[in-house]
Amino acid sequence: MGSSFLHRLVFLFCLLLVSGSAPAQSLTAYKGKVEDGYNFWLRVPLKDQGSQLKPLVIFLHGASLCGNDLNRVLRYGTLDAIKRGLNLDAYVLAPQTRGAWVPRKVMNDVDYVIAHNADIDTTRIYVVGMSLGGYGSIDVANAYPDRIAAALSFCGGGTGNDYTGLSQVPIWIIHGTADRAVPISRSDMVAAAIKKIDSDTPRLIYDRVPGMNHGQPARFFYVPQFYEWLFKHSLADAGRPKAEGFKVDNSLVKGIYRRLPGSPLVTVVDDNANLEQELRWTFVPAGLDGNAFQNIMIENEIEAETLPFSPEIDF
């Protein structure tokens, strides 16, 4: 048995002592379960935390995580933020696509998850994504305004021509002016289309962030305030107004990884799960090592990302 493996075992034992008897969150891989759907991860929140009914957050990844290996979806985003200590009292559905996001397939996954989890609040389903996932977030909200309570789209755009559905959904669109992978004009076009439907844009927040490139918005998934903004919305809200936003700039995400406290054990359930996989989801709790996250970088912080489709195509 190698020394590195023994080191991991010691680390796991120490973490169990620190975590005590607190129940673990669960993260389960679903493969080939949904007809006309995607393979996906489902994070189930702690059952003894917060309200009885739980919201559902759909996380749609960018092009760099496309493929057939579900583990790629864990590299950045909402699930990774939870792993690093983000306290989110919600289910999280994280599907994987090989190319463009198809709203119908996303919602087929959602229907499967709802059918097997009776404590999901169907009036509080949200969709978030960046880059390719930003396109997906806009397209899903546009296609299903009667099911999506609110949406976030980072450095994306839309593939449709008619955004009547999207105009009914509280949505926050953020795009950097220095984005050379997905031009900010893609988000400009969506915002302009919503404004054409209603010049007051009562449900739209659109931030054009000076100097922000394509990779930097990935850090927004680690900012609790964005999820708090989402959770203020419900399909039951009269008129479905948008909640007030907050200032978005590079200072918002400065040092965000170091500010996350670390999480207790997350139980990974998968046909191929093993100790190594469990250890990858083990992080140092707050106070045990203040420098635990000092050098963290996330994979998607790149300047260029190649979309697997042409944004002008109407899917």
VOBA-452629 format. One record per residue: x, z, y of N, C-alpha, C, CB in turn. Coordinates in steps of 0.2 Angstrom, whole numbers, padded with zeros to 4 digits, always signed. Each point is the difference from the previous one (the first is absolute). Glycine has a CB too. Layout:
# VOBA-452629
XZYXZYXZYXZY ...
***
This chain:
# VOBA-452629
+0004+0000-0006-0004+0000+0006+0004+0000+0006-0009+0006-0006 +0009-0011+0011+0004-0001+0005-0001+0006+0006+0000-0012-0002 +0005+0013+0006+0000+0005+0005-0006-0001+0005+0012+0002-0002 -0013-0009+0004-0005-0002+0005-0007+0002-0003+0008-0009+0005 -0009+0008-0011-0006+0002-0003-0001+0007+0000+0000-0010-0008 +0005+0014+0006-0001+0007+0000-0001+0003+0008+0008+0001-0010 -0005-0005+0014-0001+0002+0007-0007-0001+0002+0011-0003+0003 -0014-0002-0005-0007-0002+0001-0005+0006-0003+0003-0013+0001 -0001+0015-0007-0004+0005-0003+0000+0006+0003+0002-0005-0010 +0004+0007+0013+0001+0006+0004-0004+0000+0006+0011+0002-0005 -0011-0008+0008-0003-0001+0007-0008+0001-0002+0009-0008+0005 -0011+0005-0010-0007+0000-0002-0003+0007-0001+0001-0011-0005 +0004+0015+0001-0002+0007-0001+0000+0004+0006+0005-0001-0011 -0001+0000+0016+0000+0004+0006-0006-0002+0004+0013+0000+0000 -0015-0006+0000-0006-0002+0004-0006+0003-0003+0006-0011+0003 -0006+0011-0010-0006+0004-0003-0001+0007+0003+0001-0008-0010 +0005+0011+0010+0000+0007+0003-0002+0000+0007+0009+0003-0008 -0007-0007+0012-0002+0000+0007-0008-0002+0001+0012-0003+0003 -0014-0002-0008-0007-0002+0001-0005+0005-0003+0004-0012-0001 -0002+0016-0003-0004+0005-0003-0005-0003-0004+0002+0007+0010 -0008-0004-0010-0006-0003-0005-0004-0004+0004+0000+0010-0006 +0002-0013+0012-0005-0004+0004-0001-0007-0005+0004+0005+0011 -0010-0007-0011-0002-0006-0004+0003-0006+0003-0010+0005-0003 +0012-0010-0001+0004-0006+0002-0006-0005+0002+0010+0003-0007 -0008-0007+0011-0004-0006+0002+0002-0005-0006+0000+0001+0012 -0005-0006-0013+0001-0005-0006+0000-0007+0003-0005+0008-0008 +0010-0012+0005+0001-0007+0002-0001-0004-0007+0007+0003+0011 -0012-0007-0011-0001-0004-0006+0001-0007+0001-0007+0009-0004 +0010-0012-0001+0001-0008+0000-0006-0003-0004+0013+0001+0002 -0017-0005+0001-0005-0004-0004+0002-0007+0000-0009+0008+0004 +0010-0011-0010+0002-0006-0002-0005-0004-0004+0012+0003+0001 -0015-0009+0001-0005-0004-0004-0006+0004-0001+0009-0005-0005 -0011+0009+0010-0006+0004-0001-0006-0003+0004+0007+0010-0001 -0006-0014+0006-0005-0003+0004+0000-0007-0001+0001+0009+0008 -0007-0012-0010-0001-0007+0000+0000-0003+0007-0006+0001-0011 +0009-0006+0012+0001-0003+0007+0002+0005+0005-0009-0008-0003 +0014+0012+0001+0003+0005+0004+0007+0000+0000-0010+0007-0001 +0013-0002+0004+0008+0001+0000+0002+0006-0004+0000-0005+0011 +0006+0005-0014+0003+0006-0002+0001+0005+0006+0005-0006-0010 -0006+0012+0008+0001+0005+0006+0002+0007-0002-0009-0007+0006 +0012+0010-0001+0001+0007+0000-0006+0004+0003+0012-0002+0000 -0014+0008-0003-0005+0004+0003+0002+0007+0000-0009-0007-0004 +0010+0009+0010+0001+0007+0002-0006+0004+0000+0011-0003+0006 -0011+0009-0010-0006+0004+0000+0002+0007+0004-0005-0005-0011 +0001+0007+0016+0003+0005+0004-0002+0007-0004-0002-0006+0011 +0005+0011-0008-0002+0007-0003-0007+0001+0001+0012+0004+0003 -0015-0001-0008-0007+0001-0001-0002+0006+0004-0001-0006-0011 +0005+0011+0012-0001+0006+0004+0001+0000+0007+0002+0006-0011 -0001-0012+0014+0002-0001+0007-0005-0003+0004+0012-0001-0004 -0014+0004+0009-0005-0004+0005-0007+0000-0003+0010-0006+0005 -0013+0000-0002-0007-0001-0002-0001-0002-0007-0002-0003+0012 -0004+0004-0014-0002-0002-0007+0000-0008-0001-0007+0010-0001 +0005-0014+0006+0001-0007-0001+0006-0002+0004-0013-0001-0001 +0017-0004-0002+0006-0002+0002+0000-0007+0003+0006+0008-0008 -0003-0010+0014+0001-0007+0002+0004-0003-0005-0002+0003+0012 +0002-0010-0011+0004-0005-0004+0004-0004+0005-0008+0000-0010 +0015+0000+0009+0004-0004+0004+0003-0006-0004+0003+0010+0007 -0004-0016-0005+0003-0006-0004+0006-0002+0004-0011-0004-0004 +0017+0004+0000+0006-0002+0003+0002-0007-0003+0004+0012+0002 -0003-0016+0003+0002-0007-0002+0007-0002+0002-0012-0003+0001 +0016+0002-0006+0007-0001+0002+0002-0007+0003+0002+0008-0010 +0004-0008+0012+0003-0006+0003+0003-0005-0005+0002+0006+0010 +0000-0012-0008+0003-0005-0005+0006+0002-0004-0004-0008+0008 +0008+0013-0005+0006+0002-0004-0002+0004-0006+0006+0000+0010 -0012+0002-0011-0002+0004-0006-0005-0004-0005+0001+0011+0007 -0001-0017-0006-0005-0004-0004+0004-0001-0007-0005-0006+0010 +0001+0005-0015+0002-0001-0007-0004+0003-0005+0011-0001+0005 -0008+0002-0011-0003+0003-0006+0003+0007-0001-0002-0011-0005 +0006+0014+0009+0003+0006-0002-0003+0005+0005+0011-0005-0004 -0016+0009+0002-0004+0005+0004+0005+0005+0003-0010-0001-0007 +0016+0002+0004+0004+0005+0003+0003-0002+0007+0003+0004-0011 -0003-0010+0012+0002-0003+0007-0005+0003+0006+0005-0011-0006 -0011+0012+0004-0005+0002+0005+0001+0007+0002-0008-0007-0005 +0012+0011+0002+0002+0007+0001+0006+0000+0005-0004+0004-0011 +0007-0010+0013+0006+0000+0004-0001+0002+0008+0004-0008-0008 -0010+0007+0010-0002+0002+0007-0007+0000+0001+0010-0004+0005 -0013+0007+0000-0007+0001+0001-0003+0006-0001+0000-0012-0003 -0007+0012+0002-0003+0007+0000+0002+0004-0006-0010-0006+0006 +0010+0003-0012+0002+0004-0006+0007+0003+0001-0007-0008-0007 +0012+0004+0010+0007+0003+0001-0001+0005+0005+0005-0011-0003 -0009+0011+0008-0001+0005+0005-0002+0006-0003-0002-0009+0009 -0003+0009-0013-0002+0006-0004+0005+0003-0004-0011-0005+0000 +0015+0000-0003+0006+0003-0004+0005+0004+0004-0002-0010-0007 +0002+0008+0014+0005+0003+0004-0003+0006+0004+0006-0011+0001 -0012+0012-0003-0003+0006+0003-0006+0000+0005+0011+0004-0001 -0014-0011+0002-0006-0001+0004-0006+0004-0004+0005-0011+0005 -0008+0015-0001-0006+0003-0003-0006-0004+0001+0005+0012+0002 -0008-0015-0007-0005-0005+0001-0006+0002-0005+0008-0009+0004 -0013+0012-0001-0006+0002-0005-0004-0006-0001+0000+0012+0004 +0002-0016-0008-0003-0007-0001+0002-0003-0007-0002-0001+0013 -0002-0003-0016+0002-0005-0005+0004-0005+0004-0010+0002-0008 +0015-0005+0004+0004-0006+0003+0000-0005-0006+0007+0007+0008 -0010-0013-0006+0001-0006-0005+0005-0005+0003-0012+0002-0003 +0017-0003-0001+0005-0004+0002+0001-0006-0005+0006+0010+0005 -0009-0016-0004+0000-0005-0005+0006-0004+0001-0012-0001+0000 +0014-0004-0005+0006-0004+0001-0003-0008-0001+0008+0009-0004 -0006-0013+0009-0001-0007+0000+0006-0004-0001-0010+0002+0007 +0009-0008-0010+0005-0005-0001+0001-0004+0007-0001+0000-0013 -0004-0001+0017+0000-0004+0005-0005+0002+0006+0003-0009-0008 -0007+0005+0010-0005+0002+0005-0005+0005-0002+0002-0011+0005 -0004+0016-0001-0005+0005-0002-0007-0004+0000+0007+0010+0005 -0011-0009-0010-0006-0002-0001-0005+0006+0001+0004-0010-0008 -0008+0010+0013-0005+0006+0001-0004+0001-0006+0000-0003+0012 -0003-0002-0015-0004+0001-0006+0003+0004-0005-0006-0010+0002 +0013+0009-0004+0003+0003-0005+0002+0007+0002+0005-0010-0004 -0004+0011+0010+0002+0007+0003-0007+0005-0001+0009-0005+0008 -0014+0002-0006-0007+0004-0001-0002+0001-0007-0003-0005+0011 +0005+0000-0016-0001+0001-0007+0004+0006-0002-0002-0012-0002 +0008+0013+0004+0004+0006-0001-0004+0006+0002+0011-0006+0000 -0013+0006+0007-0004+0005+0003-0006+0002-0004+0004-0003+0011 -0008-0001-0013-0006+0001-0004+0002+0004-0007-0005-0010+0005 +0011+0007-0008+0002+0004-0006+0002+0007+0001+0004-0011-0004 -0001+0012+0009+0002+0007+0002-0006+0004+0002+0011-0004+0004 -0015+0002-0001-0006+0004+0002-0004+0001-0006-0001-0005+0011 +0000+0000-0016-0004+0002-0006+0003+0005-0004-0003-0012+0000 +0010+0013+0001+0003+0005-0005+0002+0007+0004+0004-0010-0007 -0006+0010+0013+0001+0006+0004-0006+0002+0005+0013-0003+0000 -0017+0007-0002-0006+0002+0003+0001+0003+0007-0006+0001-0012 +0012+0002+0013+0001+0004+0006+0002-0004+0006+0002+0010-0007 -0002-0017+0006+0002-0004+0006-0005-0001+0005+0008-0006-0008 -0007+0007+0014-0005-0001+0005+0000-0008+0002+0002+0012+0005 -0007-0015-0007-0001-0007+0001-0001-0002+0007-0004-0001-0012 +0002+0005+0016+0000-0001+0008+0006+0000+0003-0011+0004+0000 +0017-0002-0003+0006+0001+0003+0006-0003-0004-0004+0011+0005 +0003-0018-0006+0005-0004-0003+0004-0003+0006-0007-0002-0011 +0014+0002+0010+0004-0003+0005+0005-0005-0003-0002+0011+0007 +0004-0015-0003+0006-0005-0002+0005+0000+0005-0009-0007-0006 +0015+0007+0003+0006+0000+0005+0005-0005-0003-0002+0012+0003 +0006-0015+0001+0005-0005-0003+0005-0002+0006-0008-0004-0010 +0014+0001+0008+0004-0003+0004+0003-0007-0002+0003+0012+0004 -0002-0016+0000+0003-0007-0001-0005-0003-0005+0012+0004+0001 -0011-0007-0007-0005-0003-0004-0005+0005-0001+0009-0006-0006 -0008+0013+0006-0005+0005-0001-0004+0000+0006+0007+0006-0008 -0004-0007+0014-0004+0000+0006-0005-0006+0000+0010+0005+0006 -0008-0010-0008-0005-0006-0001-0005+0002-0005+0009-0008+0002 -0008+0012-0007-0004+0002-0005-0005+0005+0003+0008-0002-0009 -0006+0007+0013-0004+0005+0003-0005-0003+0004+0009+0008+0000 -0007-0013+0004-0005-0004+0005-0005-0004-0004+0009+0000+0009 -0007-0003-0014-0004-0004-0004-0005+0004-0004+0009-0009-0001 -0007+0014-0002-0004+0005-0004-0006+0003+0005+0010+0002-0009 -0008+0000+0014-0004+0003+0005-0005-0005+0003+0008+0008+0003 -0006-0014-0002-0004-0006+0002-0005-0002-0005+0009-0004+0007 -0007+0004-0014-0005-0002-0005-0005+0006-0002+0010-0008-0004 -0008+0014+0005-0004+0006-0002-0001+0005+0006+0004-0002-0012 -0007+0000+0017-0001+0005+0006-0005+0005-0002+0003-0009+0008 -0007+0008-0013-0005+0005-0002+0003+0005-0005-0009-0008+0002 +0015+0007-0004+0004+0005-0004+0006+0003+0002-0005-0007-0009 +0008+0004+0014+0006+0002+0003-0001+0004+0006+0006-0009-0005 -0005+0016+0005-0001+0004+0006+0004-0001+0006-0005+0008-0008 +0012-0010+0006+0005-0001+0006+0006-0003-0003-0005+0010+0007 +0009-0013-0003+0006-0004-0003+0006+0000+0005-0008-0007-0006 +0013+0007+0003+0007-0001+0003+0003-0006-0002+0001+0013+0001 +0002-0017+0004+0004-0006-0002+0006+0000+0004-0010-0006-0002 +0016+0006-0001+0006+0000+0003+0004-0006-0001+0001+0012-0001 +0001-0015+0006+0004-0007+0000-0003-0005-0004+0010+0007+0003 -0017-0008-0003-0003-0005-0005-0003-0005+0004-0002+0009-0008 -0004-0011+0006-0004-0005+0003-0007+0000-0004+0010-0007+0005 -0013+0001-0005-0006-0001-0004+0000-0008-0002-0006+0009+0006 +0003-0010-0012+0000-0007-0003-0007-0003+0001+0008+0004-0008 -0013-0001+0011-0006-0003+0001-0001-0003+0007-0004+0009-0007 -0002-0012+0008-0002-0003+0006-0005+0004+0004+0003-0011-0005 -0007+0014+0001-0006+0004+0003+0001+0008-0001-0008-0010-0003 +0009+0013+0008+0001+0007+0000-0006+0005+0002+0012-0003+0002 -0018+0000-0003-0006+0004+0001+0000+0007-0004-0006-0011+0002 +0008+0010-0008+0000+0006-0004+0005+0005+0003-0003-0006-0010 +0009+0004+0012+0005+0005+0002-0002+0003+0007+0009-0007-0006 -0013+0004+0010-0002+0002+0006-0004+0006-0001+0001-0011+0005 -0004+0012-0011-0004+0006-0001+0003+0006-0003-0009-0008-0003 +0016+0007+0002+0004+0006-0003+0005+0003+0005-0001-0006-0011 +0001+0012+0012+0006+0003+0004+0006-0002-0003-0007+0010+0003 +0012-0013+0001+0006-0003-0003+0005+0001+0006-0005-0008-0008 +0011+0010+0005+0006+0001+0005+0005-0005-0003-0002+0013+0003 +0004-0018+0002+0005-0005-0002+0006+0002+0004-0009-0009-0002 +0015+0009-0001+0006+0001+0003+0005-0005-0002-0002+0012+0001 +0006-0015+0004+0004-0006-0001+0006+0001+0005-0009-0008-0005 +0015+0007+0003+0006+0000+0004+0001-0007+0004+0005+0010-0007 -0002-0009+0013+0001-0007+0003+0006-0003-0002-0005+0005+0010 +0010-0001-0014+0006-0003-0002+0000-0002-0008+0006+0007+0009 -0012-0007-0011-0001-0002-0007+0001-0007-0001-0009+0009-0002 +0014-0011-0002+0002-0007-0001-0002-0002-0007+0010+0001+0007 -0013+0003-0011-0003-0002-0007-0007-0002+0000+0008+0008-0005 -0012-0004+0009-0007-0002+0001-0001+0001+0007-0004+0004-0011 +0003-0010+0015+0000+0000+0007-0006+0004+0002+0005-0011+0001 -0004+0014+0005-0005+0004+0003-0006-0004+0002+0008+0008+0004 -0008-0014-0004-0005-0005+0002-0006+0001-0006+0008-0008+0006 -0006+0010-0012-0004+0000-0006-0005+0006+0002+0008-0005-0008 -0006+0010+0010-0005+0006+0002-0003-0002+0007+0007+0008-0006 -0004-0011+0010-0003-0002+0007-0006-0004-0002+0011-0001+0006 -0011-0004-0011-0006-0004-0002-0005+0004-0002+0008-0010-0003 -0007+0015-0001-0005+0004-0003-0004+0004+0006+0006+0001-0011 -0002+0002+0015-0002+0004+0006-0005-0005+0004+0010+0008+0000 -0007-0014+0001-0004-0005+0005-0006-0001-0004+0010-0005+0005 -0011+0004-0011-0006-0002-0004-0005+0006+0001+0007-0008-0008 -0005+0014+0007-0004+0005+0001-0003+0001+0007+0006+0006-0009 -0001-0007+0014-0003+0000+0007-0005-0006+0001+0011+0005+0003 -0010-0010-0006-0005-0006+0001-0007+0002-0002+0010-0008-0001 -0010+0012-0005-0006+0003-0002-0003+0005+0004+0004-0003-0011 +0000+0007+0014-0003+0005+0004+0006+0002+0005-0008+0005-0008 +0008-0007+0014+0005+0001+0005+0002+0007+0001-0004-0010+0006 +0000+0015-0007+0002+0007+0001+0004+0002-0006-0011+0002+0006 +0011-0005-0012+0003+0002-0006+0000+0007-0001+0008-0009+0002 -0014+0012-0003-0001+0007-0001+0003+0003-0006-0011-0002+0006 +0013-0001-0011+0003+0002-0006+0007-0001-0001-0012-0001-0005 +0015-0003+0010+0007-0002-0001+0005+0004+0004-0005-0011-0002 +0010+0013-0001+0006+0002+0004+0006-0005-0002-0004+0013+0000 +0007-0016+0005+0005-0004-0001+0006+0002+0004-0008-0010-0002 +0014+0011-0001+0006+0002+0003+0005-0005-0002-0003+0012+0000 +0006-0015+0006+0006-0005-0001+0006+0004+0002-0007-0010+0003 +0011+0012-0007+0005+0005+0001+0007-0004+0002-0005+0008-0008 +0007-0007+0014+0006-0003+0003+0006+0001-0005-0005+0000+0012 +0009-0005-0014+0006+0001-0003+0000+0002-0007+0004+0003+0010 -0010-0002-0013-0001+0002-0007+0001-0006-0005-0008+0010+0004 +0012-0009-0009+0001-0006-0004-0005+0000-0006+0012+0000+0003 -0011-0004-0008-0004+0000-0006+0000+0006-0005+0001-0012+0001 +0005+0015-0002+0001+0005-0004-0002+0007+0002+0009-0007-0005 -0009+0008+0012-0001+0007+0002-0007+0002-0001+0008-0002+0009 -0013-0002-0009-0007+0003-0001-0001+0003-0007-0004-0008+0008 +0008+0007-0012+0000+0003-0007+0000+0008+0001+0005-0010-0006 -0002+0012+0011+0000+0007+0001-0006+0003+0002+0012-0001+0003 -0017-0003-0001-0006+0003+0002-0004+0003-0006-0001-0008+0009 +0002+0006-0015-0003+0003-0006+0002+0007-0001+0000-0011-0005 +0005+0013+0009+0002+0007-0001-0002+0005+0005+0010-0005-0006 -0014+0002+0011-0002+0004+0006-0007+0003-0002+0007-0007+0008 -0008+0013-0008-0007+0003-0002-0005-0002+0005+0006+0010-0005 -0005-0011+0011-0005-0001+0005-0004-0007-0001+0007+0006+0008 -0003-0010-0011-0004-0007-0002-0006+0002-0005+0011-0007+0003 -0009+0011-0008-0005+0002-0005-0006+0004+0003+0009-0001-0009 -0007+0005+0014-0005+0004+0003-0004-0004+0004+0008+0010+0001 -0006-0015+0002-0004-0005+0004-0005-0003-0005+0009-0002+0009 -0006-0001-0014-0005-0003-0005-0006+0005-0002+0010-0007-0004 -0008+0013+0002-0005+0005-0003-0005+0002+0005+0009+0004-0007 -0008-0006+0014-0005+0001+0005-0006-0004-0001+0009+0004+0008 -0009-0010-0012-0005-0005+0000-0004+0001-0007+0007-0008+0007 -0013+0006-0006-0004+0000-0006-0006-0006+0001+0002+0013-0002 -0004-0016-0004-0005-0005+0001-0006+0003+0002+0005-0006-0009 -0006+0013+0009-0006+0003+0002+0000+0001+0008-0001+0006-0011 +0006-0007+0014+0001+0001+0007-0005-0005+0004+0012+0004-0001 -0016-0001+0006-0005-0005+0003+0004-0004+0005-0009+0009+0000 +0008-0016-0001+0004-0005+0004+0007-0001-0002-0007+0003+0009 +0010+0001-0013+0006+0000-0003+0006-0001+0005-0005-0005-0010 +0005+0009+0015+0005+0000+0006+0007+0001-0003-0009+0003+0008 +0014-0005-0005+0007+0002-0002+0002+0006+0003+0003-0012+0000 +0001+0016-0003+0003+0006+0002+0005-0001+0005-0003+0006-0011 +0005-0002+0015+0005-0001+0005+0007+0000-0003-0007+0006+0009 +0011-0011-0007+0007+0000-0003+0005+0004+0004-0003-0012-0004 +0009+0010+0003+0005+0004+0003+0006-0005+0001-0003+0011-0006 +0008-0009+0010+0005-0004+0002+0005-0002-0006+0000+0005+0011 +0001-0012-0012+0004-0002-0005+0006-0003+0003-0010-0002-0007 +0016+0004+0005+0006-0002+0002+0006+0002-0005-0004-0001+0012 +0010-0001-0011+0005+0002-0005+0001+0008+0000+0006-0011+0002 -0008+0014+0003+0001+0008+0000-0004+0003-0005+0003+0000+0012 -0009-0003-0014-0005+0003-0004+0003+0000-0007-0009-0005+0006 +0014+0001-0008+0002+0000-0007+0008+0002+0000-0008-0009-0003 +0010+0011+0008+0007+0002+0000+0001+0007-0004+0002-0005+0012 +0002+0004-0017+0001+0006-0004-0005+0002-0005+0007+0004+0009 -0012-0009-0010-0006+0002-0003+0001+0002-0007-0006-0008+0006 +0011+0005-0010+0002+0002-0007+0003+0008+0000+0002-0012-0003 +0002+0013+0008+0002+0007+0000-0005+0005+0001+0011-0004+0004 -0016+0002+0000-0006+0005+0002-0004+0001-0006+0000-0004+0011 +0000+0000-0016-0005+0001-0006+0003+0006-0004-0003-0012+0000 -0001+0016-0003+0003+0006-0003+0002+0000-0007-0008+0005+0008 +0006-0011-0011+0002+0000-0008-0007+0003-0003+0013+0002+0001 -0014-0004-0007-0006+0001-0004+0001+0004-0006-0005-0010+0005 +0000+0013-0008+0001+0003-0007+0000-0006-0005-0006+0011+0004 +0006-0009-0010+0000-0005-0005-0006-0005+0000+0006+0008-0007 -0005-0014+0006-0006-0005+0000+0001-0003-0008+0000-0003+0013 -0006+0004-0016+0000-0002-0007-0001-0007-0001-0005+0011-0003 +0009-0015+0000+0000-0007+0000-0003-0001-0007+0009-0003+0008 -0015-0001-0009-0003-0002-0006+0001-0007-0001-0008+0010+0001 +0011-0012-0007+0001-0007-0001+0002-0001-0007+0004-0002+0012 -0005-0004-0015+0001-0001-0007+0008+0001-0001-0010-0008-0001 +0014+0006+0006+0007+0000-0001+0003+0006+0004+0000-0012-0001 -0004+0017+0003+0003+0006+0003+0005+0003-0004-0011+0001+0007 +0016+0002-0003+0005+0004-0004+0003+0005+0005+0003-0010-0008 +0002+0014+0006+0003+0005+0004+0003-0003+0006+0002+0007-0010 +0001-0013+0010+0003-0003+0005-0005-0002+0006+0009-0004-0008 -0015+0002+0005-0005-0002+0005-0003+0006+0004-0003-0010-0007 +0002+0016+0003-0002+0006+0003+0005+0002+0005-0006+0003-0011 +0013-0003+0010+0005+0002+0004+0000-0004+0007+0006+0004-0010 -0008-0010+0009+0000-0004+0006-0005+0002+0005+0004-0010-0007 -0009+0013+0004-0006+0003+0004+0001+0007+0002-0008-0009-0005 +0014+0012+0004+0002+0007+0002+0004+0000+0006-0001+0003-0012 -0002+0001+0017+0004+0000+0006+0001+0008+0002-0005-0011+0004 +0010+0012+0000+0001+0007+0002-0005+0002+0005+0012-0002-0001 -0015+0008+0000-0005+0003+0004+0003+0002+0007-0006+0004-0010 +0002-0003+0015+0003+0002+0006+0004+0007+0000-0010-0006+0005 +0015+0007-0002+0004+0006+0000+0005+0000-0005-0010+0005+0004 +0010-0009-0009+0005+0000-0006+0006-0003+0002-0009+0001-0008 +0008-0007+0012+0006-0004+0002-0002-0003+0006+0005-0002-0011 -0003+0004+0017-0002-0003+0006+0002-0007+0002+0000+0011+0004 +0005-0013-0008+0003-0007+0001-0002-0005-0006+0010+0006+0006 -0015-0004-0009-0002-0004-0006-0002-0007+0002-0004+0011-0006 +0002-0012+0012-0003-0007+0001+0004-0003+0006-0011+0004-0003 +0017-0001+0004+0004-0003+0006+0002-0007-0001+0005+0011+0001 -0004-0014-0007+0003-0006+0000-0005-0005-0003+0011+0004-0001 -0018-0002+0001-0005-0004-0003-0001-0007+0004-0005+0011-0005 +0005-0016+0001-0002-0007+0003-0005-0003-0005+0011-0001+0006 -0016-0002-0003-0005-0003-0005+0001-0007+0000-0008+0009+0003 +0007-0012-0009+0002-0007-0002-0003-0005+0005+0000+0004-0012 -0006-0003+0014-0003-0005+0004+0003-0001+0007-0010+0002-0007 +0014+0003+0009+0003-0001+0007+0005-0006+0001-0002+0013+0001 -0001-0018-0001+0004-0007+0000-0002-0004+0006+0002+0000-0013 +0002-0004+0015-0002-0004+0006-0004-0006-0002+0010+0004+0006 -0009-0007-0012-0004-0006-0002-0003+0001-0007+0008-0007+0007 -0014+0005-0007-0004+0000-0007-0003-0006-0001-0002+0013+0001 +0002-0016-0006-0003-0007-0001-0007+0001-0003+0012-0005-0002 -0017+0003+0005-0006+0000-0002-0001-0005-0006-0005+0004+0011 +0001-0002-0016-0001-0005-0006-0005-0005+0001+0004+0009-0007 -0007-0010+0014-0005-0004+0001+0001-0002+0007-0008+0004-0009 +0004-0009+0011+0000-0002+0007-0006+0003+0004+0005-0011-0003 -0003+0015+0008-0006+0004+0003-0006-0005+0003+0009+0009+0003 -0007-0015-0002-0006-0005+0002-0005-0001-0005+0008-0005+0008 -0006+0006-0014-0005-0002-0006-0006+0005+0000+0010-0004-0007 -0015+0001+0007-0006+0004-0001-0002+0002-0007-0004-0005+0011 +0005+0011-0013-0002+0002-0007-0007+0003+0000+0012+0003-0002 
***
